Amino acid sequence: MTFSLRLAAAAVVTVSGLVGIGMLDAPGASAESSVTVPTEAGAKALSATYESKQAASVKAASAYATKSAAAAKSRATYLAKAKASTASQSRLKVVLTSSTYSASYKATAKKNSAVTVKATASAKTAYSAAKAIAAKYKALAASAAAAAAAAQKAVAATQGGLVAMGSGDAAMPTGSVTSNGRTWRQSYAEDFTTPAALGTVLTTYPRMEAYDGFDDTSGQGLYAPDRVLSVSNSNLDFFLHSEKGQPLVAAVMPDGYTPHTTGRVSIRYRSDDILGYKFVGMFWPSSDDWNDGEIDWPEADLGANPRPASAVPGSLRNGGMTFKPAVETFAATDQSEYHVATTEWDHDAIRYYWDGELVSTVTDAVPATAMRVTLQAETFIGEGTVPKTTAGHLDIDWISIWD
């Protein structure tokens, strides 16, 4: 049975209105009419009549309320069944007694299933297209990043040979550079592109010279270039190790014993953490007289952060020199990754750069005599006995020299 809740509610309101009217006003009474007082018998009869009407009204209201509740319950039952039917249809599990409705439902379900399959296929196609577009833009972004890195690398190679912080893949600078108001003219550059096995480096690179057959600074290492130096993967490799208990080291002069009265040197290098060994790039007196001065950069045990140092010419006392800066200053990183170290020795100052960042400037320890460029890997100094079982590699990617 279908029953309108709206009609039921209206009926209840109507009945309630009738009850109210019956309780408050006599039939046909108005605010302006005169009032006639009935007799006692008449009053009782009138009261009985109104009580009867009131009881009838209450009964009618109760009946309508019962019917309204029944209608609401019927509607709730209908909605519950409709919801259950919808859920069942979505799971393709409807059981209908009518064959007509069953066939209609099956047709509808089949149609909906086809639409769903089509929509799913369209969604998959759209997703694949979006994924392809995303991959394309990712590749373009990577290409743009590579181009930006290449541009930065090219700029670094032409603007003073100073490379930006973190530029471990910097190209070897070529040509003249201008720095601190001076134009430096390149006199030597080596990228080590020709491979050379142990024992063949000095013949493959004939301009290069090396110390051979005598002890290093600490006295523990032996200079043995033929058993230490090789070139591979575009790197001059120092294989620092011991043979029969003897630590083997090497020191090379890339442009031979060429004298420089001022100069600018950049090297790109890295090293393993090798206990017992150190590295220094240096300007060393062509006279081999230590009292003429010394410029060291970079210098550190292999595994430590390098620091610059310049010996004050004429300060040799009791087997030692006075070095500047007085307070040691270190590079921001160690030598485990490739970095570019640049020494700029001018007439009135020495400047030390690490990946293009100025580390220190010295003005009170500037040599005035000729020096040669030296790359020296040796045993550590004053730190005990070198372990005979440690070994590792120091790699020079390139070196550039300007005058």
PLY file of the C-alpha trace (Angstrom):
ply
format ascii 1.0
element vertex 403
property float x
property float y
property float z
element edge 402
property int vertex1
property int vertex2
end_header
0.00 0.00 0.00
1.34 3.40 -0.98
0.56 6.12 1.56
1.68 9.75 1.54
3.36 10.97 4.71
2.63 14.52 3.63
-1.16 13.79 3.54
-1.01 12.02 6.88
0.72 14.97 8.49
-1.85 17.36 7.01
-4.67 15.25 8.41
-3.17 15.31 11.88
-2.84 19.11 11.73
-6.48 19.45 10.59
-7.80 17.23 13.35
-5.75 19.09 15.93
-7.29 22.33 14.68
-10.74 20.95 15.09
-9.99 19.84 18.61
-8.74 23.30 19.49
-11.77 25.02 18.04
-14.12 22.70 19.85
-12.44 23.38 23.17
-12.40 27.17 22.88
-15.42 28.41 20.88
-19.11 27.61 20.59
-20.36 26.99 17.06
-21.04 30.30 15.31
-19.62 32.40 18.16
-17.67 35.55 17.41
-15.81 38.18 19.38
-18.56 40.78 18.69
-21.73 38.65 19.53
-23.45 38.83 22.92
-23.12 35.91 25.29
-26.25 33.93 26.34
-25.87 32.00 29.59
-27.49 28.55 29.23
-29.44 26.70 31.95
-27.67 24.09 34.07
-29.24 21.24 32.05
-28.35 22.95 28.81
-24.81 23.50 29.98
-24.41 19.85 30.88
-25.79 18.78 27.50
-23.48 21.20 25.71
-20.53 19.95 27.75
-21.35 16.34 26.96
-21.59 17.18 23.28
-18.17 18.87 23.27
-16.60 16.04 25.27
-18.00 13.54 22.75
-16.59 15.61 19.86
-13.26 15.96 21.63
-13.00 12.18 22.21
-13.88 11.56 18.58
-11.23 14.04 17.48
-8.58 12.44 19.68
-9.53 9.00 18.37
-9.33 10.26 14.79
-5.96 11.84 15.46
-4.72 8.60 17.00
-5.94 6.65 13.98
-4.19 9.03 11.60
-1.01 8.84 13.65
-1.12 5.03 13.51
-1.66 5.14 9.76
1.17 7.68 9.40
3.56 5.46 11.36
2.52 2.47 9.26
3.11 4.49 6.10
6.53 5.60 7.31
7.42 2.01 8.17
6.20 0.85 4.77
8.29 3.55 3.07
11.39 2.62 5.10
10.88 -1.03 4.15
10.55 -0.01 0.52
13.74 2.10 0.64
15.65 -0.72 2.35
14.52 -3.17 -0.31
15.41 -0.69 -3.05
18.87 -0.19 -1.55
19.39 -3.93 -1.23
18.20 -4.37 -4.80
20.65 -1.71 -6.04
23.53 -3.30 -4.15
22.62 -6.70 -5.50
22.45 -5.36 -9.03
25.94 -3.84 -8.67
27.25 -7.29 -7.73
25.33 -9.03 -10.48
23.49 -11.23 -7.96
19.83 -10.19 -8.44
17.22 -12.93 -8.29
13.85 -11.83 -9.67
10.75 -14.00 -9.84
9.46 -12.27 -12.95
11.15 -13.50 -16.11
10.36 -10.21 -17.82
12.07 -8.17 -15.14
14.91 -10.68 -15.02
15.56 -10.36 -18.74
15.33 -6.57 -18.52
17.75 -6.52 -15.61
20.22 -8.81 -17.40
20.14 -6.61 -20.48
20.73 -3.51 -18.39
23.53 -5.19 -16.45
25.20 -6.30 -19.68
24.95 -2.77 -21.07
26.38 -1.28 -17.87
29.19 -3.84 -17.89
30.07 -2.90 -21.47
30.09 0.78 -20.54
32.33 0.01 -17.56
34.77 -1.96 -19.71
34.84 0.84 -22.27
35.41 3.45 -19.56
38.19 1.35 -18.03
39.89 0.99 -21.41
39.61 4.74 -21.98
41.09 5.41 -18.54
43.98 3.04 -19.23
44.63 4.73 -22.57
44.58 8.17 -20.94
46.91 7.01 -18.17
49.35 5.54 -20.70
49.32 8.79 -22.66
49.89 10.84 -19.51
52.71 8.53 -18.46
54.37 8.89 -21.86
54.08 12.69 -21.68
55.56 12.69 -18.17
58.48 10.53 -19.35
59.04 12.88 -22.28
59.16 15.96 -20.05
61.40 14.16 -17.57
63.83 13.43 -20.40
63.64 17.06 -21.54
64.33 18.25 -17.98
67.35 15.95 -17.73
68.59 17.22 -21.08
68.15 20.83 -19.94
70.03 20.11 -16.71
72.87 18.51 -18.67
72.98 21.51 -21.01
73.09 23.89 -18.05
75.92 21.90 -16.48
77.82 21.94 -19.78
77.31 25.70 -20.08
78.56 26.24 -16.53
81.53 24.04 -17.30
82.33 26.04 -20.45
82.02 29.34 -18.61
84.31 28.06 -15.85
86.88 27.05 -18.44
86.98 30.54 -19.96
86.53 32.83 -16.97
89.72 32.76 -15.03
89.96 28.99 -14.72
88.11 29.25 -11.39
85.30 26.74 -11.17
82.15 26.96 -9.10
81.77 25.18 -5.77
80.89 21.53 -6.20
81.97 21.38 -9.86
83.78 18.05 -9.59
83.40 17.41 -13.34
85.04 20.70 -14.43
86.83 20.67 -17.77
90.48 21.60 -18.06
90.72 25.38 -18.66
92.62 26.44 -21.76
93.95 29.77 -22.99
94.69 32.98 -21.14
92.71 33.93 -18.05
92.22 37.19 -16.19
92.17 37.14 -12.40
92.66 39.86 -9.79
93.48 42.44 -12.42
96.15 40.38 -14.17
96.03 38.44 -17.42
97.74 35.07 -17.07
99.01 33.36 -20.22
98.85 29.60 -20.32
102.25 27.96 -20.75
101.33 24.31 -20.09
98.22 22.12 -20.02
97.91 18.35 -19.77
94.69 16.31 -19.79
96.38 12.87 -19.74
94.41 11.43 -22.65
97.17 9.02 -23.75
97.29 5.81 -21.65
100.64 4.72 -20.22
101.46 1.57 -18.25
103.75 1.40 -15.22
107.30 2.22 -16.29
106.27 4.10 -19.46
104.84 7.41 -18.22
108.03 9.47 -18.59
108.56 8.25 -22.15
104.89 8.73 -23.08
104.94 12.25 -21.60
108.54 13.34 -22.35
108.16 16.87 -20.98
107.44 15.47 -17.52
110.29 14.87 -15.07
110.28 12.87 -11.81
112.44 12.28 -8.75
113.91 8.80 -8.77
115.92 6.56 -6.46
116.17 8.58 -3.24
114.17 9.00 -0.02
111.23 11.32 0.41
110.97 14.09 3.05
110.22 11.79 6.01
112.89 9.29 4.96
110.41 6.39 5.00
109.33 6.48 1.35
111.40 5.77 -1.77
110.83 7.75 -4.97
110.13 5.06 -7.58
108.13 6.55 -10.50
108.31 3.41 -12.66
106.53 1.39 -9.94
104.06 4.09 -8.90
103.01 6.12 -11.97
100.67 5.13 -14.80
98.01 6.84 -16.95
94.52 5.41 -17.46
90.97 6.74 -17.76
92.48 10.16 -18.51
94.16 10.29 -15.09
97.79 10.38 -13.99
97.63 7.68 -11.31
99.91 7.44 -8.27
99.71 3.88 -6.89
101.02 4.37 -3.36
101.97 1.05 -1.76
104.81 -0.97 -0.27
106.92 -3.68 -1.89
108.96 -5.97 0.38
108.26 -3.62 3.29
109.39 -0.49 1.42
106.80 2.31 0.91
106.98 3.57 -2.69
106.13 7.16 -3.64
106.51 9.61 -6.55
107.03 13.31 -7.25
106.66 14.74 -10.76
107.37 18.09 -12.41
104.68 18.29 -15.14
106.47 20.91 -17.23
109.91 19.67 -16.26
112.28 21.95 -14.44
110.82 25.08 -16.07
111.49 28.07 -13.76
108.62 30.44 -12.87
109.08 33.81 -11.16
105.32 34.10 -10.65
102.70 31.64 -11.74
99.23 30.24 -11.60
98.52 26.49 -11.31
95.21 24.60 -11.31
94.87 20.85 -10.81
91.83 18.63 -10.66
92.44 15.61 -8.47
91.12 13.11 -5.93
92.61 10.45 -3.64
91.79 7.38 -1.61
92.04 7.57 2.16
95.52 6.03 2.54
96.96 5.90 6.03
100.64 6.87 6.09
100.72 8.98 2.90
100.24 12.65 2.01
100.09 14.88 -1.08
101.24 18.40 -1.85
101.12 20.54 -4.97
103.91 23.07 -4.71
106.19 25.72 -6.09
109.68 24.61 -5.02
112.87 26.72 -5.41
114.69 26.08 -8.67
117.87 26.51 -6.61
116.77 23.65 -4.31
117.59 26.05 -1.46
114.68 25.81 0.95
115.55 29.22 2.41
114.37 30.79 -0.86
110.81 29.92 0.15
108.11 27.38 -0.70
104.43 27.53 -1.71
102.23 24.55 -0.79
98.67 24.04 -2.02
96.90 21.73 -1.66
98.67 19.87 1.17
97.23 17.19 3.48
97.44 13.59 4.59
95.35 11.47 2.22
91.93 11.40 3.84
92.12 14.87 5.43
91.05 18.37 4.36
93.95 20.20 2.68
95.36 23.52 3.88
97.60 26.14 2.21
101.03 27.23 3.47
103.78 29.53 2.24
107.28 29.61 3.74
108.67 33.06 4.51
111.85 33.48 2.39
114.99 33.77 4.55
113.27 32.37 7.68
115.23 29.07 7.86
116.24 28.50 11.50
117.22 25.27 13.25
116.10 23.12 10.35
112.66 24.74 9.99
110.90 27.58 8.17
108.21 30.04 9.26
104.97 29.44 7.36
101.99 31.69 6.63
99.13 32.10 7.21
99.92 32.02 10.91
96.53 30.45 11.62
95.93 27.37 9.49
92.94 27.53 7.16
91.45 24.40 5.62
89.39 23.59 2.55
85.70 22.88 3.14
85.97 19.24 2.02
88.45 16.38 1.98
90.12 14.87 -1.11
87.94 11.79 -1.59
86.04 13.34 -4.52
87.38 15.34 -7.46
88.15 18.97 -6.61
90.00 21.81 -8.33
92.83 23.45 -6.38
94.29 26.69 -7.75
97.42 28.51 -6.57
97.88 32.09 -7.78
101.36 33.43 -7.04
101.55 37.10 -7.96
104.29 39.66 -7.21
102.72 40.89 -3.98
100.33 38.12 -2.89
99.58 34.41 -3.01
95.94 33.30 -3.28
94.63 29.80 -2.71
91.34 28.59 -4.23
89.31 25.40 -3.73
86.64 24.78 -6.38
86.74 28.49 -7.20
86.28 29.63 -3.59
89.06 31.69 -2.01
90.49 29.80 0.98
93.29 32.18 1.99
95.48 35.08 0.85
99.10 35.55 1.97
101.04 38.79 1.49
103.96 38.38 3.92
105.50 35.15 2.56
105.84 35.79 -1.18
108.94 34.29 -2.89
111.03 36.53 -5.14
113.14 33.81 -6.82
112.45 31.22 -9.51
110.35 28.16 -8.60
109.32 24.94 -10.36
105.89 23.26 -10.23
105.90 19.91 -8.40
103.19 17.33 -7.61
104.53 15.32 -4.70
102.95 12.20 -3.17
105.00 10.95 -0.24
104.84 9.38 3.23
103.50 11.44 6.10
105.88 13.49 8.23
106.36 13.17 11.98
103.35 10.90 12.53
104.96 7.54 13.21
105.80 4.53 11.08
104.03 4.08 7.75
101.90 0.88 7.76
103.34 -1.52 5.20
99.94 -3.01 4.36
98.13 0.18 3.31
97.81 1.05 -0.36
95.67 3.24 -2.59
95.49 5.67 -5.47
95.88 9.39 -6.01
94.56 10.57 -9.40
95.40 13.79 -11.26
92.74 14.45 -13.92
94.41 17.50 -15.43
96.84 20.32 -14.73
97.12 23.84 -16.22
99.97 26.32 -15.67
99.99 30.05 -16.48
102.71 32.71 -16.26
0 1
1 2
2 3
3 4
4 5
5 6
6 7
7 8
8 9
9 10
10 11
11 12
12 13
13 14
14 15
15 16
16 17
17 18
18 19
19 20
20 21
21 22
22 23
23 24
24 25
25 26
26 27
27 28
28 29
29 30
30 31
31 32
32 33
33 34
34 35
35 36
36 37
37 38
38 39
39 40
40 41
41 42
42 43
43 44
44 45
45 46
46 47
47 48
48 49
49 50
50 51
51 52
52 53
53 54
54 55
55 56
56 57
57 58
58 59
59 60
60 61
61 62
62 63
63 64
64 65
65 66
66 67
67 68
68 69
69 70
70 71
71 72
72 73
73 74
74 75
75 76
76 77
77 78
78 79
79 80
80 81
81 82
82 83
83 84
84 85
85 86
86 87
87 88
88 89
89 90
90 91
91 92
92 93
93 94
94 95
95 96
96 97
97 98
98 99
99 100
100 101
101 102
102 103
103 104
104 105
105 106
106 107
107 108
108 109
109 110
110 111
111 112
112 113
113 114
114 115
115 116
116 117
117 118
118 119
119 120
120 121
121 122
122 123
123 124
124 125
125 126
126 127
127 128
128 129
129 130
130 131
131 132
132 133
133 134
134 135
135 136
136 137
137 138
138 139
139 140
140 141
141 142
142 143
143 144
144 145
145 146
146 147
147 148
148 149
149 150
150 151
151 152
152 153
153 154
154 155
155 156
156 157
157 158
158 159
159 160
160 161
161 162
162 163
163 164
164 165
165 166
166 167
167 168
168 169
169 170
170 171
171 172
172 173
173 174
174 175
175 176
176 177
177 178
178 179
179 180
180 181
181 182
182 183
183 184
184 185
185 186
186 187
187 188
188 189
189 190
190 191
191 192
192 193
193 194
194 195
195 196
196 197
197 198
198 199
199 200
200 201
201 202
202 203
203 204
204 205
205 206
206 207
207 208
208 209
209 210
210 211
211 212
212 213
213 214
214 215
215 216
216 217
217 218
218 219
219 220
220 221
221 222
222 223
223 224
224 225
225 226
226 227
227 228
228 229
229 230
230 231
231 232
232 233
233 234
234 235
235 236
236 237
237 238
238 239
239 240
240 241
241 242
242 243
243 244
244 245
245 246
246 247
247 248
248 249
249 250
250 251
251 252
252 253
253 254
254 255
255 256
256 257
257 258
258 259
259 260
260 261
261 262
262 263
263 264
264 265
265 266
266 267
267 268
268 269
269 270
270 271
271 272
272 273
273 274
274 275
275 276
276 277
277 278
278 279
279 280
280 281
281 282
282 283
283 284
284 285
285 286
286 287
287 288
288 289
289 290
290 291
291 292
292 293
293 294
294 295
295 296
296 297
297 298
298 299
299 300
300 301
301 302
302 303
303 304
304 305
305 306
306 307
307 308
308 309
309 310
310 311
311 312
312 313
313 314
314 315
315 316
316 317
317 318
318 319
319 320
320 321
321 322
322 323
323 324
324 325
325 326
326 327
327 328
328 329
329 330
330 331
331 332
332 333
333 334
334 335
335 336
336 337
337 338
338 339
339 340
340 341
341 342
342 343
343 344
344 345
345 346
346 347
347 348
348 349
349 350
350 351
351 352
352 353
353 354
354 355
355 356
356 357
357 358
358 359
359 360
360 361
361 362
362 363
363 364
364 365
365 366
366 367
367 368
368 369
369 370
370 371
371 372
372 373
373 374
374 375
375 376
376 377
377 378
378 379
379 380
380 381
381 382
382 383
383 384
384 385
385 386
386 387
387 388
388 389
389 390
390 391
391 392
392 393
393 394
394 395
395 396
396 397
397 398
398 399
399 400
400 401
401 402
